[in-house]
Amino acid sequence: MSQAIRVIVVDDEPPARRKLVSWLSDDEDITVVTTCANGHEALATLQAEEVDVMFLDIQMPQLSGFDVVEQLPANRRPLVVFSTAYDQYAVDAFKLHAIDYLLKPYDHPRFLDTLVRVKNSMAQLDVQMMQQQLSQLLTTLHQPKQSFLKHFTVKRQDAVQLIKVEAVDWIAAEGNYVMLHAGKSQHLIRDNIGKVEASLNPEQFPRIHRSTIINLDRVEAFYPASHGDYTVILQNGTELAMSRTYKNKLRDSLQLGL
């Protein structure tokens, strides 16, 4: 196997733990992460460690093996091999999707049969995981790439002027219009700021206020203001207000340290 199977052994009887650890350690495909003497230790281990398979005794004080499995969240639940001296628990064990059930006292050949089941189950999980990853990759590759606006169109009396998006420093809402601030020039276009925001790359042109969009390439600094707001200083010296609501969105989406 390309990667060792990580196993924990949970049993309140030391001889049972030692026997399992000895047999498991003989297999180069297995890594015994630790042993646990009770269910509480097992739950703590599973919170702290990545575990593939758990050999779990059913009858233990305080928490039974069944209790341990039922308390585990689905995303932290390894494959389980139950062991017990009582065969009446077999049906319940398989209801909890155990991959095998070792009835004590079991011998080495019976253990080896279980180990084969463990490896087969892990191989199936590996195939399922690869299929899921491939499916996710194909879905991503087939998603159409979003196309963002490249030019603003400004209508003049005798012409139509094209303003490159990257030339714009910031954009302000003015009623049913927006004002494009590009260097020393200003251009008024009939549009609302919500539509303009939707047409631009949000990683480059985030909204910082209900009436303001900025070009991040033109930002010099962010300064804290009152009540969680910020002041944005552009490279040309322009100061713009950034509200707390948009600051939080900007911080979360672009991982800015605000």
C-alpha positions in Angstrom: 0.0 0.0 0.0 1.2 3.5 -0.7 0.4 4.8 2.8 0.2 3.0 6.1 -3.2 2.4 7.7 -3.4 4.3 11.0 -5.0 2.1 13.7 -5.9 2.6 17.4 -6.7 -0.3 19.8 -9.4 0.4 22.4 -9.9 -2.3 25.1 -10.0 -2.1 28.9 -8.1 -5.4 29.3 -4.3 -5.0 29.0 -3.6 -8.5 27.6 -6.2 -8.0 24.8 -4.5 -4.7 23.9 -1.0 -6.2 23.9 -2.1 -9.2 21.7 -3.7 -6.9 19.1 -0.8 -4.5 19.1 1.7 -7.4 18.6 -0.2 -8.9 15.7 -0.9 -5.5 14.1 2.8 -4.5 14.4 3.8 -7.5 12.3 2.1 -6.0 9.2 4.2 -3.3 7.5 1.0 -1.7 6.1 -0.3 -0.9 9.6 0.8 1.9 12.0 -0.6 1.6 15.5 -1.1 5.2 16.6 -1.9 4.4 20.2 -3.9 2.2 22.6 -6.8 3.3 24.8 -8.0 1.7 28.0 -11.5 3.2 27.8 -14.0 5.0 25.7 -13.1 8.5 27.0 -9.5 8.0 25.9 -10.6 6.8 22.5 -12.8 9.9 21.9 -10.0 12.2 23.0 -7.6 10.4 20.6 -10.0 10.6 17.7 -10.3 14.3 18.2 -6.5 14.8 18.1 -5.3 12.2 15.6 -6.1 11.1 12.1 -7.2 7.5 12.5 -8.3 5.1 9.7 -9.4 2.0 11.7 -10.4 1.4 15.3 -10.3 -2.0 17.0 -12.9 -1.4 19.6 -14.0 -3.6 22.6 -17.7 -3.4 23.2 -17.9 -4.1 26.9 -16.0 -1.4 28.8 -16.8 0.6 32.0 -18.6 4.0 31.7 -18.7 4.1 27.8 -19.3 1.0 25.8 -17.8 0.5 22.4 -21.3 1.3 20.9 -21.4 4.5 23.0 -18.0 5.6 21.5 -19.2 5.1 17.9 -22.5 6.9 18.5 -20.8 9.9 20.0 -18.4 10.4 17.1 -19.3 12.9 14.5 -19.6 11.4 11.0 -16.5 13.2 9.7 -14.3 11.8 12.6 -15.6 8.2 12.4 -13.0 5.6 11.3 -13.7 2.1 10.2 -14.5 -0.1 13.2 -13.7 -3.6 14.1 -15.6 -4.6 17.2 -14.4 -7.3 19.6 -16.2 -8.9 22.6 -16.6 -12.1 24.5 -20.3 -12.1 23.9 -21.9 -13.0 20.6 -25.3 -11.4 21.3 -23.8 -8.0 20.2 -23.1 -9.1 16.7 -26.3 -7.7 15.1 -26.0 -4.4 16.8 -22.3 -4.1 15.8 -23.2 -4.5 12.1 -26.0 -2.1 12.4 -23.3 0.5 13.3 -21.6 -0.5 10.0 -18.7 -2.4 11.6 -16.4 -4.0 9.0 -15.9 -7.1 11.2 -16.7 -8.6 14.6 -14.1 -10.5 16.6 -15.5 -12.9 19.1 -13.0 -13.4 22.0 -11.0 -15.5 22.3 -10.0 -15.4 18.7 -6.9 -16.9 17.2 -4.3 -15.5 14.8 -5.9 -16.9 11.6 -9.2 -15.3 12.5 -7.4 -12.0 13.1 -5.7 -12.3 9.7 -9.1 -12.7 8.1 -10.2 -9.4 9.7 -7.0 -7.7 8.5 -7.8 -8.7 4.9 -11.3 -7.1 5.4 -9.7 -4.0 6.8 -7.4 -3.6 3.8 -10.1 -4.3 1.3 -12.3 -1.7 2.9 -9.5 0.9 2.9 -8.8 0.2 -0.7 -12.5 0.8 -1.5 -12.4 4.0 0.4 -9.3 5.1 -1.6 -11.1 4.4 -4.9 -14.2 6.3 -3.8 -12.1 9.3 -2.6 -10.2 9.4 -5.9 -13.5 9.2 -7.9 -14.9 12.1 -5.8 -11.8 14.2 -6.4 -11.9 13.5 -10.1 -15.6 14.4 -10.2 -14.9 17.6 -8.4 -12.0 18.4 -10.8 -14.1 17.8 -13.9 -16.9 19.9 -12.5 -14.4 22.7 -11.9 -12.9 22.4 -15.4 -16.3 22.5 -17.1 -17.6 25.5 -15.2 -17.6 28.5 -17.6 -15.2 31.2 -16.6 -16.8 34.4 -15.5 -16.2 37.3 -17.9 -15.7 40.7 -16.3 -16.1 44.1 -17.8 -13.0 45.4 -19.6 -14.2 48.9 -20.7 -16.7 51.4 -19.6 -18.7 53.1 -22.3 -19.0 56.9 -21.9 -21.4 58.6 -24.4 -20.3 62.1 -25.6 -22.2 64.4 -27.8 -20.2 63.4 -30.9 -18.6 60.2 -29.9 -18.5 57.2 -27.6 -15.5 57.0 -25.4 -14.0 53.8 -24.0 -12.5 53.9 -20.5 -10.4 50.9 -19.6 -11.5 49.4 -16.3 -8.0 49.2 -14.9 -7.6 53.0 -15.5 -10.3 53.7 -12.9 -9.2 54.6 -9.4 -12.6 54.5 -7.7 -16.3 54.7 -8.5 -19.0 56.7 -6.7 -22.8 56.4 -6.9 -24.6 59.6 -7.8 -28.4 58.9 -7.9 -29.2 57.1 -11.1 -25.6 57.6 -12.3 -22.1 56.6 -11.3 -19.0 58.7 -11.5 -15.8 57.1 -12.7 -12.7 58.7 -11.2 -9.7 57.9 -13.4 -6.6 60.0 -12.7 -7.5 63.6 -13.2 -10.6 62.7 -15.3 -14.1 62.1 -14.2 -16.7 60.3 -16.3 -20.4 60.2 -15.6 -22.4 57.2 -16.9 -26.0 56.3 -16.5 -26.0 53.1 -14.4 -26.5 52.1 -10.8 -23.7 51.0 -8.6 -25.1 47.6 -7.9 -25.0 46.7 -11.6 -21.5 48.1 -12.0 -20.3 46.1 -9.0 -21.7 42.9 -10.5 -19.8 43.5 -13.8 -16.4 44.0 -12.2 -13.9 41.5 -10.7 -14.6 41.6 -7.0 -11.0 40.7 -6.2 -9.9 43.8 -8.0 -12.8 46.2 -7.5 -14.4 45.6 -4.1 -17.2 47.7 -2.7 -16.3 49.5 0.5 -19.5 51.5 1.0 -23.0 51.4 -0.3 -22.0 54.3 -2.6 -18.3 53.5 -3.3 -16.2 50.9 -5.2 -12.4 51.1 -5.2 -9.6 49.7 -7.4 -7.3 47.8 -5.0 -4.3 48.6 -7.2 -4.8 52.3 -6.3 -5.0 51.8 -2.5 -2.1 53.3 -0.4 -3.4 52.3 3.0 -6.3 51.4 5.3 -6.7 53.4 8.5 -9.0 52.5 11.4 -11.7 55.0 12.1 -14.5 55.1 14.7 -17.1 52.4 15.4 -15.2 49.8 13.4 -15.2 51.8 10.2 -12.0 52.5 8.1 -10.6 55.3 6.0 -9.1 54.2 2.7 -6.3 56.3 1.4 -5.7 56.1 -2.4 -2.3 56.7 -4.0 -3.4 60.1 -5.3 -4.3 61.2 -1.7 -8.1 60.7 -2.0 -9.7 59.7 1.3 -12.7 57.4 1.2 -14.9 56.0 3.9 -15.2 52.2 4.3 -18.1 51.0 6.4 -17.7 48.2 9.0 -20.1 45.9 7.0 -18.0 46.1 3.8 -14.8 46.0 5.8 -15.8 42.6 7.2 -16.8 41.3 3.7 -13.5 42.6 2.2 -11.5 41.0 5.1 -13.2 37.6 4.7 -13.2 37.4 0.9 -9.7 38.7 0.2 -8.0 37.7 3.5 -6.9 41.3 4.2 -5.6 41.8 7.7 -8.2 44.4 8.7 
